[in-house]
Amino acid sequence: MKIILANPRGFCAGVNMAIECLEKALEYFGTPLYVYHEIVHNRPVVDRFRGLGVVFVDDIREVPEGATVLYSAHGVAPELRAAAAERHLRAIDATCPLVTKVHLEAVRFAREGYTILLIGHEGHDEVIGTMGEAPKSIQLVQDVHDVERLDFAADAKLAHLTQTTLSVDDAEVIIAALKRRYPQITGPSREDICYATQNRQEAVKELVPEADAVIVLGSQNSSNSMRLAEIAKGLGKPAYLIDSVRELPANCLEGVGSVLITAGASAPEEVVQECVAHLRDRYGATVESRTVREEHVSFPLPRELRVLVN
């Protein structure tokens, strides 16, 4: 068996920043330490921090007054920030800057009188936070069928925004449908889908023709990881989205000559290497690392932690 190891894969700059935030907060403040929602959508990462005493909550009222809380990489709505202030919480904002960019775009478009069509998945933490920036001005669009059901006037003042972790191809189809229906619709000056999401999808598209099967390391609630598996399946290859090699279906790789391994933007490298080691042991696999695009992006810690570090 040959393993084709995709690059780039795994942690993006936003995830690296969020995890470093949580590690630094543990160092400075100790436990109990609270995080609103999962710090990133990855079960092994969340389980590791839970084992260190971090408490993940889905309701800000679960955080005791005066305690320290981190906002996850996916961002939160202004209403949540206000509720945290009312409880006198020490809030550390680990929101990915690329998500913050979408929040600021939503605020700007709403202020300028646009109705915003947000392309994304209902219930996703990032979508909830973005819609909270201008709840009276934003409507969620999940697919082309939603576009067909829109009933705005032909000359309505419309803008579109996009969840950062979508499939590039799916988003382009929906944006094209919006532009056909409402040619006057405007959008952000730069694409909302994050660089890491695009790069990981590009690597899968380029490398999957050389593979008989695809393993995506990532969690089932990770939007960008799910998109990688969907792309592989859409290109006709069996794909397995797993948190660790222990979840790989028994004998699913019997007779497979080549396997493409990648990882979503919130999956740690150790689970990738654990998978590689298993395939080496079981199948005598060799490894070929393939780099489709270089990444050199990093984000600074939020101001609340930079003050402590300095």
C-alpha positions in Angstrom: 0.0 0.0 0.0 1.1 3.6 -0.7 0.0 6.4 1.5 -0.3 9.8 -0.2 0.0 12.4 2.6 -1.7 15.6 1.6 -0.2 19.0 2.3 -1.6 21.3 3.5 -3.6 19.5 6.1 -4.6 19.8 9.7 -4.5 22.9 11.9 -5.0 26.3 10.3 -3.8 29.6 11.7 -7.1 30.3 13.4 -7.2 26.9 15.2 -3.6 27.3 16.2 -4.4 30.7 17.7 -7.5 29.4 19.5 -5.7 26.4 21.0 -2.7 28.6 22.1 -5.2 31.0 23.7 -6.7 28.2 25.8 -3.2 26.8 26.7 -2.1 30.3 27.8 -5.3 30.9 29.7 -4.8 27.7 31.6 -1.3 28.7 32.4 -2.2 32.2 33.7 -5.7 31.6 35.3 -5.7 27.9 36.1 -9.0 26.0 36.6 -11.9 26.2 36.6 -11.7 27.7 33.1 -14.7 28.0 30.9 -15.1 27.9 27.1 -18.3 28.9 25.4 -19.0 26.1 22.9 -16.2 23.8 21.8 -12.9 25.7 21.3 -12.7 24.0 17.9 -14.8 21.3 16.3 -12.6 18.4 17.1 -13.3 15.7 19.7 -9.7 14.7 20.6 -8.8 18.3 21.1 -11.8 19.0 23.3 -11.3 15.8 25.3 -7.7 16.7 25.9 -8.7 20.1 27.4 -11.6 18.6 29.3 -9.1 16.3 30.9 -7.1 19.4 32.0 -10.1 20.8 33.8 -11.6 23.0 31.1 -15.4 23.3 31.2 -17.2 23.7 27.9 -20.6 25.3 28.1 -23.4 26.0 25.7 -25.1 28.6 27.9 -23.3 31.6 29.2 -25.4 31.3 32.4 -23.5 28.1 33.2 -20.4 30.3 33.8 -20.2 31.5 37.4 -20.2 35.3 37.9 -16.6 36.7 37.7 -15.1 33.6 36.2 -12.9 33.5 33.1 -14.5 32.4 29.7 -13.0 31.9 26.3 -15.1 32.5 23.1 -14.5 29.7 20.6 -12.8 30.1 17.3 -16.2 30.2 15.6 -17.2 33.5 17.1 -20.2 34.7 19.2 -23.0 37.2 18.7 -23.0 40.7 20.4 -25.9 39.5 22.6 -23.6 36.9 24.1 -20.9 39.4 24.8 -23.4 41.6 26.5 -24.6 38.7 28.7 -21.0 37.9 29.6 -20.4 41.6 30.6 -23.5 41.5 32.8 -22.1 38.5 34.7 -18.7 40.3 35.1 -16.9 37.6 33.3 -13.2 37.9 32.2 -13.8 37.2 28.5 -11.0 36.1 26.2 -11.9 36.3 22.5 -10.4 33.4 20.6 -12.5 34.1 17.5 -10.7 33.4 14.2 -9.8 36.7 12.6 -11.3 35.4 9.3 -14.6 34.9 11.1 -14.4 38.3 12.6 -14.0 39.7 9.1 -17.4 38.2 8.1 -18.9 39.7 11.3 -17.6 43.1 10.4 -19.0 42.7 6.8 -22.4 41.8 8.2 -22.4 44.9 10.4 -21.3 47.2 7.5 -23.9 45.8 5.0 -26.7 46.1 7.6 -25.7 49.7 8.5 -25.8 50.5 4.7 -29.3 49.2 4.5 -28.7 45.9 2.7 -30.6 42.7 3.4 -27.9 40.1 3.8 -28.1 36.5 2.5 -25.8 34.4 4.6 -24.7 31.2 2.8 -24.1 28.6 5.5 -25.4 25.7 7.5 -28.3 26.2 10.0 -27.2 25.7 13.6 -23.5 25.9 13.0 -21.8 28.0 15.7 -20.2 30.4 13.2 -23.6 31.0 11.5 -25.3 31.7 14.8 -22.6 34.2 15.7 -22.7 36.0 12.3 -26.5 36.2 12.2 -26.4 37.7 15.7 -24.5 40.7 14.4 -27.6 41.9 12.5 -30.5 39.6 13.2 -33.1 41.8 11.5 -31.1 42.1 8.3 -29.8 38.6 7.7 -31.5 35.6 6.1 -29.8 32.1 5.9 -29.5 30.5 2.5 -28.4 26.8 2.6 -28.7 25.7 -1.0 -30.1 26.6 -4.4 -33.6 25.6 -3.4 -33.5 28.3 -0.8 -32.5 30.8 -3.5 -35.5 29.7 -5.6 -37.8 30.4 -2.6 -36.6 34.0 -2.1 -39.3 36.6 -2.7 -37.5 39.9 -2.7 -38.4 42.6 -5.2 -36.4 42.5 -8.4 -34.5 45.7 -7.4 -34.0 44.8 -3.7 -30.8 46.0 -2.0 -29.1 42.7 -1.3 -25.7 41.4 -0.2 -24.3 37.9 0.3 -21.9 36.6 2.8 -20.5 33.1 3.3 -19.7 30.8 6.2 -15.9 30.4 6.2 -15.8 26.6 6.2 -18.1 25.7 3.2 -17.2 23.8 0.1 -15.8 26.3 -2.4 -17.7 24.6 -5.2 -21.0 24.5 -3.4 -20.7 28.2 -2.4 -20.0 29.2 -6.0 -23.1 27.4 -7.2 -25.3 29.2 -4.7 -23.7 32.6 -5.3 -24.2 32.1 -9.1 -27.8 31.3 -8.5 -28.2 34.4 -6.4 -26.6 36.6 -9.1 -28.9 35.1 -11.8 -32.0 35.8 -9.7 -30.8 39.2 -8.4 -28.1 40.6 -10.7 -27.7 43.7 -8.5 -26.6 41.6 -5.4 -23.2 42.7 -4.0 -20.7 40.8 -1.9 -17.5 41.2 0.1 -14.4 42.6 -1.6 -12.6 39.3 -0.8 -14.0 35.8 -0.6 -15.3 34.8 2.8 -14.3 31.1 2.6 -11.0 30.9 4.5 -7.7 30.2 2.9 -7.2 26.9 4.8 -10.5 25.5 3.8 -9.8 26.3 0.2 -6.3 24.9 0.3 -7.3 21.6 1.9 -10.1 21.2 -0.6 -7.7 22.0 -3.5 -5.3 19.4 -2.3 -8.0 16.7 -2.2 -9.2 17.5 -5.6 -5.7 17.4 -7.1 -4.6 14.2 -5.3 -7.7 12.0 -5.1 -7.4 10.7 -8.7 -4.2 9.0 -7.6 -5.9 7.2 -4.7 -8.2 4.2 -4.3 -9.6 5.5 -1.0 -9.4 8.6 1.2 -9.1 9.0 4.9 -10.0 12.4 6.4 -9.0 12.9 10.0 -11.6 15.1 11.6 -14.8 15.2 13.6 -18.4 14.7 12.4 -19.3 18.2 13.6 -16.5 19.8 11.7 -17.9 21.5 8.6 -14.6 21.8 6.8 -13.7 18.2 7.5 -17.0 17.0 6.2 -16.5 18.9 3.0 -13.2 17.1 2.4 -14.9 13.7 2.6 -17.8 14.9 0.4 -15.4 16.1 -2.3 -13.6 12.7 -2.3 -16.9 10.9 -2.5 -18.1 13.2 -5.2 -15.0 12.3 -7.2 -16.0 8.6 -7.0 -13.7 7.4 -4.2 -14.7 5.8 -0.9 -13.9 8.3 1.9 -13.8 7.8 5.7 -14.2 10.7 8.1 -12.8 9.6 11.4 -11.4 11.1 14.6 -8.8 8.4 14.9 -7.6 5.3 13.1 -9.5 3.2 15.8 -12.8 4.3 14.1 -11.7 3.0 10.6 -14.2 0.3 9.5 -12.7 -3.2 9.8 -11.1 -4.4 6.5 -12.3 -1.3 4.6 -8.8 -1.0 3.1 -8.2 -4.7 2.2 -6.9 -4.8 -1.4 -6.5 -1.0 -1.6 -3.3 0.0 -3.4 -3.1 3.7 -2.5 -4.7 5.8 0.3 -4.9 9.6 0.4 -4.7 10.9 4.0 -5.7 14.4 4.9 -7.0 16.2 7.9 -9.5 19.0 8.5 -8.4 22.4 9.8 -9.2 21.5 13.4 -7.6 18.0 13.5 -4.3 17.6 15.3 -1.3 16.2 13.5 -0.8 13.4 16.1 -4.0 11.7 14.9 -2.6 11.8 11.3 0.7 10.2 12.4 -1.2 7.6 14.4 -3.1 6.6 11.3 0.0 6.5 9.2 1.8 4.3 11.8 -1.2 1.9 11.8 -1.2 1.5 8.0 2.6 1.0 8.0 2.3 -1.7 10.7 -0.7 -3.5 9.1 -0.1 -3.1 5.4 3.6 -2.3 5.2 2.6 1.0 3.7 5.1 3.5 2.3 4.5 7.2 2.6 4.7 9.9 -0.1 4.2 13.4 1.1 2.7 15.7 -1.5 2.5 19.5 -1.2 -0.1 21.2 -3.3 0.2 24.7 -1.7 2.4 26.2 0.9 0.9 28.0 3.9 2.7 30.7 6.0 -0.2 32.3 7.8 -0.3 33.0 11.5 -2.5 35.1 13.8 -1.5 36.9 17.0 -3.0 36.1 20.4 -5.9 38.4 21.3 -5.2 41.6 23.2 -6.5 40.1 26.5 -3.6 37.6 26.5 -1.0 39.7 24.7 -1.0 42.0 27.7 -0.2 39.1 30.0 2.4 37.6 27.8 4.2 40.9 27.5 
